[in-house]
């Protein structure tokens, strides 16, 4: 798992919500162990369990709440799928995200992602993640 995400989760700074995924149209995992976090110029969107997980990044510069279609890009983090503890960098794909907002503060995100792995497998992801309002 990404060291930065491991740190946040260890400090119990996880978010609430769910992230579920299929792999080649078969159930892959569903998790309420999720994270939505602003890290410099990106938001980290993560959901996972012990051996499986999904990591996406979304630019903070997106204007408005969305929905926004974000193509797979190499920001500070790679888009990743963790399968049986093996990290797979996403080869191509996109996410459609809509931010949750309280005034000027983005406190969550919901959406879907359609991802292709280097070996040709496809992951479809659905997520709805929030942070507590401060």
ABEGO torsion letter per residue (X at the ends): XBAAAAAAAAAGABBBEBBBBBBGGBBABBBABBBBBBBEABBBBBBBBAABBBBBBBBAABBEAOBBBBBBBBBABBBBBBBGGBBBBBABEBBBBBBBBBEABBABBBEBBBBBBAAGBBBBBBBBBBBBBX
